[in-house]
């Protein structure tokens, strides 16, 4: 069984968020304020792209 890879932003507008409580990751081009899994706090872990 292939190991699922972490979601990654597919375009420049998408940001990667990680839940500080359960570690779930979600990509969105809109601001994410709550974990879709546990409704915990999320932090934006996207790295700014090098210009
Ligand atoms: Zn969570």
mmCIF file of the protein (N, C-alpha, C, O) and its ligand, coordinates in Angstrom:
data_MODEL
# 
_entry.id   MODEL 
# 
loop_
_entity.id 
_entity.type 
_entity.pdbx_number_of_molecules 
1 polymer     1 
2 non-polymer 1 
# 
_entity_poly.entity_id                      1 
_entity_poly.type                           'polypeptide(L)' 
_entity_poly.nstd_linkage                   no 
_entity_poly.nstd_monomer                   no 
_entity_poly.pdbx_seq_one_letter_code       
;(UNK)(UNK)(UNK)(UNK)(UNK)(UNK)(UNK)(UNK)(UNK)(UNK)(UNK)(UNK)(UNK)(UNK)(UNK)(UNK)
(UNK)(UNK)(UNK)(UNK)(UNK)(UNK)(UNK)(UNK)(UNK)(UNK)(UNK)(UNK)(UNK)(UNK)(UNK)(UNK)
(UNK)(UNK)(UNK)(UNK)(UNK)(UNK)(UNK)(UNK)(UNK)(UNK)(UNK)(UNK)(UNK)(UNK)(UNK)(UNK)
(UNK)(UNK)(UNK)
;
_entity_poly.pdbx_seq_one_letter_code_can   XXXXXXXXXXXXXXXXXXXXXXXXXXXXXXXXXXXXXXXXXXXXXXXXXXX 
_entity_poly.pdbx_strand_id                 A 
# 
loop_
_entity_poly_seq.entity_id 
_entity_poly_seq.num 
_entity_poly_seq.mon_id 
_entity_poly_seq.hetero 
1 1  UNK n 
1 2  UNK n 
1 3  UNK n 
1 4  UNK n 
1 5  UNK n 
1 6  UNK n 
1 7  UNK n 
1 8  UNK n 
1 9  UNK n 
1 10 UNK n 
1 11 UNK n 
1 12 UNK n 
1 13 UNK n 
1 14 UNK n 
1 15 UNK n 
1 16 UNK n 
1 17 UNK n 
1 18 UNK n 
1 19 UNK n 
1 20 UNK n 
1 21 UNK n 
1 22 UNK n 
1 23 UNK n 
1 24 UNK n 
1 25 UNK n 
1 26 UNK n 
1 27 UNK n 
1 28 UNK n 
1 29 UNK n 
1 30 UNK n 
1 31 UNK n 
1 32 UNK n 
1 33 UNK n 
1 34 UNK n 
1 35 UNK n 
1 36 UNK n 
1 37 UNK n 
1 38 UNK n 
1 39 UNK n 
1 40 UNK n 
1 41 UNK n 
1 42 UNK n 
1 43 UNK n 
1 44 UNK n 
1 45 UNK n 
1 46 UNK n 
1 47 UNK n 
1 48 UNK n 
1 49 UNK n 
1 50 UNK n 
1 51 UNK n 
# 
loop_
_struct_asym.id 
_struct_asym.entity_id 
A 1 
B 2 
# 
loop_
_chem_comp.id 
_chem_comp.type 
_chem_comp.mon_nstd_flag 
UNK 'L-peptide linking' . 
ZN  non-polymer         . 
# 
_pdbx_entity_nonpoly.entity_id   2 
_pdbx_entity_nonpoly.name        ? 
_pdbx_entity_nonpoly.comp_id     ZN 
# 
_pdbx_nonpoly_scheme.asym_id         B 
_pdbx_nonpoly_scheme.entity_id       2 
_pdbx_nonpoly_scheme.mon_id          ZN 
_pdbx_nonpoly_scheme.ndb_seq_num     1 
_pdbx_nonpoly_scheme.pdb_seq_num     101 
_pdbx_nonpoly_scheme.auth_seq_num    101 
_pdbx_nonpoly_scheme.pdb_mon_id      ZN 
_pdbx_nonpoly_scheme.auth_mon_id     ZN 
_pdbx_nonpoly_scheme.pdb_strand_id   A 
_pdbx_nonpoly_scheme.pdb_ins_code    . 
# 
loop_
_atom_site.group_PDB 
_atom_site.id 
_atom_site.type_symbol 
_atom_site.label_atom_id 
_atom_site.label_alt_id 
_atom_site.label_comp_id 
_atom_site.label_asym_id 
_atom_site.label_entity_id 
_atom_site.label_seq_id 
_atom_site.pdbx_PDB_ins_code 
_atom_site.Cartn_x 
_atom_site.Cartn_y 
_atom_site.Cartn_z 
_atom_site.occupancy 
_atom_site.B_iso_or_equiv 
_atom_site.pdbx_formal_charge 
_atom_site.auth_seq_id 
_atom_site.auth_comp_id 
_atom_site.auth_asym_id 
_atom_site.auth_atom_id 
_atom_site.pdbx_PDB_model_num 
ATOM   1   N  N  . UNK A 1 1  ? 0.855   -1.206 0.000  1.00 0.00 ? 1   UNK A N  1 
ATOM   2   C  CA . UNK A 1 1  ? 0.000   0.000  0.000  1.00 0.00 ? 1   UNK A CA 1 
ATOM   3   C  C  . UNK A 1 1  ? 0.883   1.247  0.000  1.00 0.00 ? 1   UNK A C  1 
ATOM   4   O  O  . UNK A 1 1  ? 1.772   1.388  0.840  1.00 0.00 ? 1   UNK A O  1 
ATOM   5   N  N  . UNK A 1 2  ? 0.636   2.128  -0.930 1.00 0.00 ? 2   UNK A N  1 
ATOM   6   C  CA . UNK A 1 2  ? 1.462   3.344  -0.977 1.00 0.00 ? 2   UNK A CA 1 
ATOM   7   C  C  . UNK A 1 2  ? 1.228   4.219  0.241  1.00 0.00 ? 2   UNK A C  1 
ATOM   8   O  O  . UNK A 1 2  ? 0.114   4.326  0.753  1.00 0.00 ? 2   UNK A O  1 
ATOM   9   N  N  . UNK A 1 3  ? 2.283   4.827  0.678  1.00 0.00 ? 3   UNK A N  1 
ATOM   10  C  CA . UNK A 1 3  ? 2.163   5.745  1.816  1.00 0.00 ? 3   UNK A CA 1 
ATOM   11  C  C  . UNK A 1 3  ? 1.625   7.077  1.309  1.00 0.00 ? 3   UNK A C  1 
ATOM   12  O  O  . UNK A 1 3  ? 2.215   7.695  0.423  1.00 0.00 ? 3   UNK A O  1 
ATOM   13  N  N  . UNK A 1 4  ? 0.505   7.516  1.873  1.00 0.00 ? 4   UNK A N  1 
ATOM   14  C  CA . UNK A 1 4  ? -0.035  8.807  1.415  1.00 0.00 ? 4   UNK A CA 1 
ATOM   15  C  C  . UNK A 1 4  ? 0.912   9.936  1.781  1.00 0.00 ? 4   UNK A C  1 
ATOM   16  O  O  . UNK A 1 4  ? 1.432   9.998  2.895  1.00 0.00 ? 4   UNK A O  1 
ATOM   17  N  N  . UNK A 1 5  ? 1.119   10.804 0.845  1.00 0.00 ? 5   UNK A N  1 
ATOM   18  C  CA . UNK A 1 5  ? 2.005   11.928 1.110  1.00 0.00 ? 5   UNK A CA 1 
ATOM   19  C  C  . UNK A 1 5  ? 1.215   13.071 1.721  1.00 0.00 ? 5   UNK A C  1 
ATOM   20  O  O  . UNK A 1 5  ? -0.007  13.142 1.591  1.00 0.00 ? 5   UNK A O  1 
ATOM   21  N  N  . UNK A 1 6  ? 1.921   13.950 2.379  1.00 0.00 ? 6   UNK A N  1 
ATOM   22  C  CA . UNK A 1 6  ? 1.260   15.117 2.939  1.00 0.00 ? 6   UNK A CA 1 
ATOM   23  C  C  . UNK A 1 6  ? 0.664   15.942 1.819  1.00 0.00 ? 6   UNK A C  1 
ATOM   24  O  O  . UNK A 1 6  ? 1.214   16.022 0.720  1.00 0.00 ? 6   UNK A O  1 
ATOM   25  N  N  . UNK A 1 7  ? -0.465  16.550 2.114  1.00 0.00 ? 7   UNK A N  1 
ATOM   26  C  CA . UNK A 1 7  ? -1.007  17.453 1.093  1.00 0.00 ? 7   UNK A CA 1 
ATOM   27  C  C  . UNK A 1 7  ? -0.044  18.609 0.877  1.00 0.00 ? 7   UNK A C  1 
ATOM   28  O  O  . UNK A 1 7  ? 0.615   19.073 1.808  1.00 0.00 ? 7   UNK A O  1 
ATOM   29  N  N  . UNK A 1 8  ? 0.024   19.056 -0.342 1.00 0.00 ? 8   UNK A N  1 
ATOM   30  C  CA . UNK A 1 8  ? 0.904   20.179 -0.646 1.00 0.00 ? 8   UNK A CA 1 
ATOM   31  C  C  . UNK A 1 8  ? 0.118   21.186 -1.475 1.00 0.00 ? 8   UNK A C  1 
ATOM   32  O  O  . UNK A 1 8  ? -0.726  20.822 -2.294 1.00 0.00 ? 8   UNK A O  1 
ATOM   33  N  N  . UNK A 1 9  ? 0.409   22.432 -1.248 1.00 0.00 ? 9   UNK A N  1 
ATOM   34  C  CA . UNK A 1 9  ? -0.301  23.452 -2.029 1.00 0.00 ? 9   UNK A CA 1 
ATOM   35  C  C  . UNK A 1 9  ? -0.105  23.229 -3.522 1.00 0.00 ? 9   UNK A C  1 
ATOM   36  O  O  . UNK A 1 9  ? 1.014   23.007 -3.984 1.00 0.00 ? 9   UNK A O  1 
ATOM   37  N  N  . UNK A 1 10 ? -1.184  23.290 -4.259 1.00 0.00 ? 10  UNK A N  1 
ATOM   38  C  CA . UNK A 1 10 ? -1.112  23.050 -5.701 1.00 0.00 ? 10  UNK A CA 1 
ATOM   39  C  C  . UNK A 1 10 ? -0.937  24.327 -6.491 1.00 0.00 ? 10  UNK A C  1 
ATOM   40  O  O  . UNK A 1 10 ? -0.563  24.291 -7.663 1.00 0.00 ? 10  UNK A O  1 
ATOM   41  N  N  . UNK A 1 11 ? -1.199  25.437 -5.867 1.00 0.00 ? 11  UNK A N  1 
ATOM   42  C  CA . UNK A 1 11 ? -0.963  26.704 -6.546 1.00 0.00 ? 11  UNK A CA 1 
ATOM   43  C  C  . UNK A 1 11 ? -0.530  27.750 -5.530 1.00 0.00 ? 11  UNK A C  1 
ATOM   44  O  O  . UNK A 1 11 ? -0.561  27.511 -4.323 1.00 0.00 ? 11  UNK A O  1 
ATOM   45  N  N  . UNK A 1 12 ? -0.136  28.877 -6.017 1.00 0.00 ? 12  UNK A N  1 
ATOM   46  C  CA . UNK A 1 12 ? 0.495   29.889 -5.171 1.00 0.00 ? 12  UNK A CA 1 
ATOM   47  C  C  . UNK A 1 12 ? -0.454  30.444 -4.123 1.00 0.00 ? 12  UNK A C  1 
ATOM   48  O  O  . UNK A 1 12 ? -0.019  30.984 -3.106 1.00 0.00 ? 12  UNK A O  1 
ATOM   49  N  N  . UNK A 1 13 ? -1.746  30.310 -4.371 1.00 0.00 ? 13  UNK A N  1 
ATOM   50  C  CA . UNK A 1 13 ? -2.703  30.888 -3.438 1.00 0.00 ? 13  UNK A CA 1 
ATOM   51  C  C  . UNK A 1 13 ? -3.013  29.958 -2.265 1.00 0.00 ? 13  UNK A C  1 
ATOM   52  O  O  . UNK A 1 13 ? -3.563  30.385 -1.249 1.00 0.00 ? 13  UNK A O  1 
ATOM   53  N  N  . UNK A 1 14 ? -2.653  28.685 -2.418 1.00 0.00 ? 14  UNK A N  1 
ATOM   54  C  CA . UNK A 1 14 ? -2.997  27.748 -1.366 1.00 0.00 ? 14  UNK A CA 1 
ATOM   55  C  C  . UNK A 1 14 ? -1.980  27.788 -0.229 1.00 0.00 ? 14  UNK A C  1 
ATOM   56  O  O  . UNK A 1 14 ? -0.779  27.953 -0.442 1.00 0.00 ? 14  UNK A O  1 
ATOM   57  N  N  . UNK A 1 15 ? -2.495  27.634 0.966  1.00 0.00 ? 15  UNK A N  1 
ATOM   58  C  CA . UNK A 1 15 ? -1.649  27.592 2.139  1.00 0.00 ? 15  UNK A CA 1 
ATOM   59  C  C  . UNK A 1 15 ? -1.845  26.249 2.822  1.00 0.00 ? 15  UNK A C  1 
ATOM   60  O  O  . UNK A 1 15 ? -2.911  25.639 2.742  1.00 0.00 ? 15  UNK A O  1 
ATOM   61  N  N  . UNK A 1 16 ? -0.799  25.807 3.491  1.00 0.00 ? 16  UNK A N  1 
ATOM   62  C  CA . UNK A 1 16 ? -0.868  24.534 4.202  1.00 0.00 ? 16  UNK A CA 1 
ATOM   63  C  C  . UNK A 1 16 ? -0.978  24.814 5.703  1.00 0.00 ? 16  UNK A C  1 
ATOM   64  O  O  . UNK A 1 16 ? -0.174  25.534 6.296  1.00 0.00 ? 16  UNK A O  1 
ATOM   65  N  N  . UNK A 1 17 ? -2.004  24.214 6.275  1.00 0.00 ? 17  UNK A N  1 
ATOM   66  C  CA . UNK A 1 17 ? -2.243  24.412 7.703  1.00 0.00 ? 17  UNK A CA 1 
ATOM   67  C  C  . UNK A 1 17 ? -2.103  23.078 8.421  1.00 0.00 ? 17  UNK A C  1 
ATOM   68  O  O  . UNK A 1 17 ? -2.404  22.020 7.867  1.00 0.00 ? 17  UNK A O  1 
ATOM   69  N  N  . UNK A 1 18 ? -1.639  23.149 9.668  1.00 0.00 ? 18  UNK A N  1 
ATOM   70  C  CA . UNK A 1 18 ? -1.524  21.943 10.476 1.00 0.00 ? 18  UNK A CA 1 
ATOM   71  C  C  . UNK A 1 18 ? -2.184  22.181 11.823 1.00 0.00 ? 18  UNK A C  1 
ATOM   72  O  O  . UNK A 1 18 ? -1.982  23.211 12.465 1.00 0.00 ? 18  UNK A O  1 
ATOM   73  N  N  . UNK A 1 19 ? -2.981  21.194 12.233 1.00 0.00 ? 19  UNK A N  1 
ATOM   74  C  CA . UNK A 1 19 ? -3.654  21.288 13.522 1.00 0.00 ? 19  UNK A CA 1 
ATOM   75  C  C  . UNK A 1 19 ? -2.639  21.099 14.638 1.00 0.00 ? 19  UNK A C  1 
ATOM   76  O  O  . UNK A 1 19 ? -1.842  20.161 14.608 1.00 0.00 ? 19  UNK A O  1 
ATOM   77  N  N  . UNK A 1 20 ? -2.668  21.986 15.619 1.00 0.00 ? 20  UNK A N  1 
ATOM   78  C  CA . UNK A 1 20 ? -1.713  21.870 16.717 1.00 0.00 ? 20  UNK A CA 1 
ATOM   79  C  C  . UNK A 1 20 ? -2.135  20.786 17.699 1.00 0.00 ? 20  UNK A C  1 
ATOM   80  O  O  . UNK A 1 20 ? -1.342  20.355 18.537 1.00 0.00 ? 20  UNK A O  1 
ATOM   81  N  N  . UNK A 1 21 ? -3.367  20.352 17.596 1.00 0.00 ? 21  UNK A N  1 
ATOM   82  C  CA . UNK A 1 21 ? -3.873  19.352 18.532 1.00 0.00 ? 21  UNK A CA 1 
ATOM   83  C  C  . UNK A 1 21 ? -3.710  17.932 18.001 1.00 0.00 ? 21  UNK A C  1 
ATOM   84  O  O  . UNK A 1 21 ? -3.174  17.070 18.699 1.00 0.00 ? 21  UNK A O  1 
ATOM   85  N  N  . UNK A 1 22 ? -4.167  17.676 16.768 1.00 0.00 ? 22  UNK A N  1 
ATOM   86  C  CA . UNK A 1 22 ? -4.147  16.304 16.259 1.00 0.00 ? 22  UNK A CA 1 
ATOM   87  C  C  . UNK A 1 22 ? -3.183  16.122 15.099 1.00 0.00 ? 22  UNK A C  1 
ATOM   88  O  O  . UNK A 1 22 ? -2.949  14.995 14.663 1.00 0.00 ? 22  UNK A O  1 
ATOM   89  N  N  . UNK A 1 23 ? -2.623  17.209 14.593 1.00 0.00 ? 23  UNK A N  1 
ATOM   90  C  CA . UNK A 1 23 ? -1.623  17.092 13.541 1.00 0.00 ? 23  UNK A CA 1 
ATOM   91  C  C  . UNK A 1 23 ? -2.200  16.962 12.152 1.00 0.00 ? 23  UNK A C  1 
ATOM   92  O  O  . UNK A 1 23 ? -1.446  16.817 11.190 1.00 0.00 ? 23  UNK A O  1 
ATOM   93  N  N  . UNK A 1 24 ? -3.510  17.008 12.017 1.00 0.00 ? 24  UNK A N  1 
ATOM   94  C  CA . UNK A 1 24 ? -4.121  16.928 10.697 1.00 0.00 ? 24  UNK A CA 1 
ATOM   95  C  C  . UNK A 1 24 ? -3.680  18.117 9.854  1.00 0.00 ? 24  UNK A C  1 
ATOM   96  O  O  . UNK A 1 24 ? -3.521  19.233 10.350 1.00 0.00 ? 24  UNK A O  1 
ATOM   97  N  N  . UNK A 1 25 ? -3.488  17.850 8.570  1.00 0.00 ? 25  UNK A N  1 
ATOM   98  C  CA . UNK A 1 25 ? -3.077  18.928 7.681  1.00 0.00 ? 25  UNK A CA 1 
ATOM   99  C  C  . UNK A 1 25 ? -4.150  19.176 6.643  1.00 0.00 ? 25  UNK A C  1 
ATOM   100 O  O  . UNK A 1 25 ? -4.822  18.257 6.176  1.00 0.00 ? 25  UNK A O  1 
ATOM   101 N  N  . UNK A 1 26 ? -4.290  20.437 6.298  1.00 0.00 ? 26  UNK A N  1 
ATOM   102 C  CA . UNK A 1 26 ? -5.286  20.797 5.307  1.00 0.00 ? 26  UNK A CA 1 
ATOM   103 C  C  . UNK A 1 26 ? -4.736  21.910 4.439  1.00 0.00 ? 26  UNK A C  1 
ATOM   104 O  O  . UNK A 1 26 ? -4.090  22.840 4.923  1.00 0.00 ? 26  UNK A O  1 
ATOM   105 N  N  . UNK A 1 27 ? -5.005  21.797 3.141  1.00 0.00 ? 27  UNK A N  1 
ATOM   106 C  CA . UNK A 1 27 ? -4.625  22.853 2.212  1.00 0.00 ? 27  UNK A CA 1 
ATOM   107 C  C  . UNK A 1 27 ? -5.870  23.658 1.874  1.00 0.00 ? 27  UNK A C  1 
ATOM   108 O  O  . UNK A 1 27 ? -6.947  23.101 1.659  1.00 0.00 ? 27  UNK A O  1 
ATOM   109 N  N  . UNK A 1 28 ? -5.713  24.950 1.831  1.00 0.00 ? 28  UNK A N  1 
ATOM   110 C  CA . UNK A 1 28 ? -6.834  25.773 1.438  1.00 0.00 ? 28  UNK A CA 1 
ATOM   111 C  C  . UNK A 1 28 ? -6.331  27.092 0.899  1.00 0.00 ? 28  UNK A C  1 
ATOM   112 O  O  . UNK A 1 28 ? -5.288  27.597 1.315  1.00 0.00 ? 28  UNK A O  1 
ATOM   113 N  N  . UNK A 1 29 ? -7.092  27.644 -0.037 1.00 0.00 ? 29  UNK A N  1 
ATOM   114 C  CA . UNK A 1 29 ? -6.740  28.978 -0.500 1.00 0.00 ? 29  UNK A CA 1 
ATOM   115 C  C  . UNK A 1 29 ? -7.512  30.030 0.284  1.00 0.00 ? 29  UNK A C  1 
ATOM   116 O  O  . UNK A 1 29 ? -7.422  31.227 0.012  1.00 0.00 ? 29  UNK A O  1 
ATOM   117 N  N  . UNK A 1 30 ? -8.273  29.552 1.264  1.00 0.00 ? 30  UNK A N  1 
ATOM   118 C  CA . UNK A 1 30 ? -8.942  30.472 2.179  1.00 0.00 ? 30  UNK A CA 1 
ATOM   119 C  C  . UNK A 1 30 ? -8.350  30.276 3.568  1.00 0.00 ? 30  UNK A C  1 
ATOM   120 O  O  . UNK A 1 30 ? -7.752  29.241 3.861  1.00 0.00 ? 30  UNK A O  1 
ATOM   121 N  N  . UNK A 1 31 ? -8.520  31.257 4.396  1.00 0.00 ? 31  UNK A N  1 
ATOM   122 C  CA . UNK A 1 31 ? -7.964  31.181 5.743  1.00 0.00 ? 31  UNK A CA 1 
ATOM   123 C  C  . UNK A 1 31 ? -8.651  30.075 6.531  1.00 0.00 ? 31  UNK A C  1 
ATOM   124 O  O  . UNK A 1 31 ? -9.879  30.016 6.604  1.00 0.00 ? 31  UNK A O  1 
ATOM   125 N  N  . UNK A 1 32 ? -7.844  29.201 7.119  1.00 0.00 ? 32  UNK A N  1 
ATOM   126 C  CA . UNK A 1 32 ? -8.379  28.119 7.939  1.00 0.00 ? 32  UNK A CA 1 
ATOM   127 C  C  . UNK A 1 32 ? -8.163  28.473 9.400  1.00 0.00 ? 32  UNK A C  1 
ATOM   128 O  O  . UNK A 1 32 ? -7.043  28.767 9.817  1.00 0.00 ? 32  UNK A O  1 
ATOM   129 N  N  . UNK A 1 33 ? -9.232  28.443 10.171 1.00 0.00 ? 33  UNK A N  1 
ATOM   130 C  CA . UNK A 1 33 ? -9.119  28.838 11.576 1.00 0.00 ? 33  UNK A CA 1 
ATOM   131 C  C  . UNK A 1 33 ? -9.394  27.683 12.518 1.00 0.00 ? 33  UNK A C  1 
ATOM   132 O  O  . UNK A 1 33 ? -9.110  27.775 13.713 1.00 0.00 ? 33  UNK A O  1 
ATOM   133 N  N  . UNK A 1 34 ? -9.947  26.589 11.991 1.00 0.00 ? 34  UNK A N  1 
ATOM   134 C  CA . UNK A 1 34 ? -10.247 25.456 12.859 1.00 0.00 ? 34  UNK A CA 1 
ATOM   135 C  C  . UNK A 1 34 ? -9.976  24.154 12.117 1.00 0.00 ? 34  UNK A C  1 
ATOM   136 O  O  . UNK A 1 34 ? -10.207 24.048 10.913 1.00 0.00 ? 34  UNK A O  1 
ATOM   137 N  N  . UNK A 1 35 ? -9.488  23.179 12.850 1.00 0.00 ? 35  UNK A N  1 
ATOM   138 C  CA . UNK A 1 35 ? -9.185  21.877 12.280 1.00 0.00 ? 35  UNK A CA 1 
ATOM   139 C  C  . UNK A 1 35 ? -10.463 21.185 11.812 1.00 0.00 ? 35  UNK A C  1 
ATOM   140 O  O  . UNK A 1 35 ? -11.442 21.134 12.556 1.00 0.00 ? 35  UNK A O  1 
ATOM   141 N  N  . UNK A 1 36 ? -10.465 20.653 10.593 1.00 0.00 ? 36  UNK A N  1 
ATOM   142 C  CA . UNK A 1 36 ? -11.660 19.948 10.114 1.00 0.00 ? 36  UNK A CA 1 
ATOM   143 C  C  . UNK A 1 36 ? -11.868 18.623 10.837 1.00 0.00 ? 36  UNK A C  1 
ATOM   144 O  O  . UNK A 1 36 ? -12.966 18.068 10.817 1.00 0.00 ? 36  UNK A O  1 
ATOM   145 N  N  . UNK A 1 37 ? -10.823 18.119 11.473 1.00 0.00 ? 37  UNK A N  1 
ATOM   146 C  CA . UNK A 1 37 ? -10.936 16.833 12.174 1.00 0.00 ? 37  UNK A CA 1 
ATOM   147 C  C  . UNK A 1 37 ? -11.439 17.010 13.597 1.00 0.00 ? 37  UNK A C  1 
ATOM   148 O  O  . UNK A 1 37 ? -12.350 16.304 14.028 1.00 0.00 ? 37  UNK A O  1 
ATOM   149 N  N  . UNK A 1 38 ? -10.852 17.948 14.325 1.00 0.00 ? 38  UNK A N  1 
ATOM   150 C  CA . UNK A 1 38 ? -11.174 18.071 15.749 1.00 0.00 ? 38  UNK A CA 1 
ATOM   151 C  C  . UNK A 1 38 ? -11.582 19.492 16.136 1.00 0.00 ? 38  UNK A C  1 
ATOM   152 O  O  . UNK A 1 38 ? -11.864 19.767 17.302 1.00 0.00 ? 38  UNK A O  1 
ATOM   153 N  N  . UNK A 1 39 ? -11.611 20.382 15.162 1.00 0.00 ? 39  UNK A N  1 
ATOM   154 C  CA . UNK A 1 39 ? -11.964 21.780 15.414 1.00 0.00 ? 39  UNK A CA 1 
ATOM   155 C  C  . UNK A 1 39 ? -10.984 22.469 16.356 1.00 0.00 ? 39  UNK A C  1 
ATOM   156 O  O  . UNK A 1 39 ? -11.307 23.470 16.994 1.00 0.00 ? 39  UNK A O  1 
ATOM   157 N  N  . UNK A 1 40 ? -9.787  21.911 16.425 1.00 0.00 ? 40  UNK A N  1 
ATOM   158 C  CA . UNK A 1 40 ? -8.743  22.553 17.223 1.00 0.00 ? 40  UNK A CA 1 
ATOM   159 C  C  . UNK A 1 40 ? -8.096  23.697 16.461 1.00 0.00 ? 40  UNK A C  1 
ATOM   160 O  O  . UNK A 1 40 ? -8.489  24.030 15.343 1.00 0.00 ? 40  UNK A O  1 
ATOM   161 N  N  . UNK A 1 41 ? -7.109  24.278 17.088 1.00 0.00 ? 41  UNK A N  1 
ATOM   162 C  CA . UNK A 1 41 ? -6.419  25.396 16.483 1.00 0.00 ? 41  UNK A CA 1 
ATOM   163 C  C  . UNK A 1 41 ? -5.475  24.906 15.390 1.00 0.00 ? 41  UNK A C  1 
ATOM   164 O  O  . UNK A 1 41 ? -4.859  23.850 15.529 1.00 0.00 ? 41  UNK A O  1 
ATOM   165 N  N  . UNK A 1 42 ? -5.361  25.660 14.315 1.00 0.00 ? 42  UNK A N  1 
ATOM   166 C  CA . UNK A 1 42 ? -4.431  25.315 13.254 1.00 0.00 ? 42  UNK A CA 1 
ATOM   167 C  C  . UNK A 1 42 ? -3.416  26.439 13.085 1.00 0.00 ? 42  UNK A C  1 
ATOM   168 O  O  . UNK A 1 42 ? -3.679  27.603 13.390 1.00 0.00 ? 42  UNK A O  1 
ATOM   169 N  N  . UNK A 1 43 ? -2.249  26.046 12.589 1.00 0.00 ? 43  UNK A N  1 
ATOM   170 C  CA . UNK A 1 43 ? -1.250  27.059 12.272 1.00 0.00 ? 43  UNK A CA 1 
ATOM   171 C  C  . UNK A 1 43 ? -0.841  26.907 10.815 1.00 0.00 ? 43  UNK A C  1 
ATOM   172 O  O  . UNK A 1 43 ? -0.831  25.809 10.258 1.00 0.00 ? 43  UNK A O  1 
ATOM   173 N  N  . UNK A 1 44 ? -0.512  28.015 10.233 1.00 0.00 ? 44  UNK A N  1 
ATOM   174 C  CA . UNK A 1 44 ? -0.084  28.020 8.842  1.00 0.00 ? 44  UNK A CA 1 
ATOM   175 C  C  . UNK A 1 44 ? 1.372   27.585 8.786  1.00 0.00 ? 44  UNK A C  1 
ATOM   176 O  O  . UNK A 1 44 ? 2.249   28.253 9.333  1.00 0.00 ? 44  UNK A O  1 
ATOM   177 N  N  . UNK A 1 45 ? 1.628   26.446 8.114  1.00 0.00 ? 45  UNK A N  1 
ATOM   178 C  CA . UNK A 1 45 ? 2.996   25.947 8.048  1.00 0.00 ? 45  UNK A CA 1 
ATOM   179 C  C  . UNK A 1 45 ? 3.571   26.058 6.652  1.00 0.00 ? 45  UNK A C  1 
ATOM   180 O  O  . UNK A 1 45 ? 4.625   25.494 6.358  1.00 0.00 ? 45  UNK A O  1 
ATOM   181 N  N  . UNK A 1 46 ? 2.872   26.792 5.785  1.00 0.00 ? 46  UNK A N  1 
ATOM   182 C  CA . UNK A 1 46 ? 3.400   26.990 4.442  1.00 0.00 ? 46  UNK A CA 1 
ATOM   183 C  C  . UNK A 1 46 ? 4.675   27.806 4.498  1.00 0.00 ? 46  UNK A C  1 
ATOM   184 O  O  . UNK A 1 46 ? 4.811   28.746 5.281  1.00 0.00 ? 46  UNK A O  1 
ATOM   185 N  N  . UNK A 1 47 ? 5.588   27.420 3.656  1.00 0.00 ? 47  UNK A N  1 
ATOM   186 C  CA . UNK A 1 47 ? 6.810   28.205 3.557  1.00 0.00 ? 47  UNK A CA 1 
ATOM   187 C  C  . UNK A 1 47 ? 6.671   29.191 2.415  1.00 0.00 ? 47  UNK A C  1 
ATOM   188 O  O  . UNK A 1 47 ? 6.163   28.853 1.345  1.00 0.00 ? 47  UNK A O  1 
ATOM   189 N  N  . UNK A 1 48 ? 7.118   30.394 2.644  1.00 0.00 ? 48  UNK A N  1 
ATOM   190 C  CA . UNK A 1 48 ? 7.079   31.352 1.540  1.00 0.00 ? 48  UNK A CA 1 
ATOM   191 C  C  . UNK A 1 48 ? 7.963   30.875 0.402  1.00 0.00 ? 48  UNK A C  1 
ATOM   192 O  O  . UNK A 1 48 ? 9.063   30.365 0.613  1.00 0.00 ? 48  UNK A O  1 
ATOM   193 N  N  . UNK A 1 49 ? 7.458   31.053 -0.803 1.00 0.00 ? 49  UNK A N  1 
ATOM   194 C  CA . UNK A 1 49 ? 8.226   30.602 -1.960 1.00 0.00 ? 49  UNK A CA 1 
ATOM   195 C  C  . UNK A 1 49 ? 9.396   31.530 -2.216 1.00 0.00 ? 49  UNK A C  1 
ATOM   196 O  O  . UNK A 1 49 ? 9.253   32.750 -2.133 1.00 0.00 ? 49  UNK A O  1 
ATOM   197 N  N  . UNK A 1 50 ? 10.544  30.968 -2.525 1.00 0.00 ? 50  UNK A N  1 
ATOM   198 C  CA . UNK A 1 50 ? 11.669  31.826 -2.913 1.00 0.00 ? 50  UNK A CA 1 
ATOM   199 C  C  . UNK A 1 50 ? 11.366  32.515 -4.221 1.00 0.00 ? 50  UNK A C  1 
ATOM   200 O  O  . UNK A 1 50 ? 10.885  31.891 -5.166 1.00 0.00 ? 50  UNK A O  1 
ATOM   201 N  N  . UNK A 1 51 ? 11.641  33.769 -4.275 1.00 0.00 ? 51  UNK A N  1 
ATOM   202 C  CA . UNK A 1 51 ? 11.354  34.533 -5.503 1.00 0.00 ? 51  UNK A CA 1 
ATOM   203 C  C  . UNK A 1 51 ? 12.451  34.320 -6.518 1.00 0.00 ? 51  UNK A C  1 
ATOM   204 O  O  . UNK A 1 51 ? 12.394  34.877 -7.615 1.00 0.00 ? 51  UNK A O  1 
HETATM 205 ZN ZN . ZN  B 2 .  ? -7.214  18.607 14.756 1.00 0.00 ? 101 ZN  A ZN 1 
# 
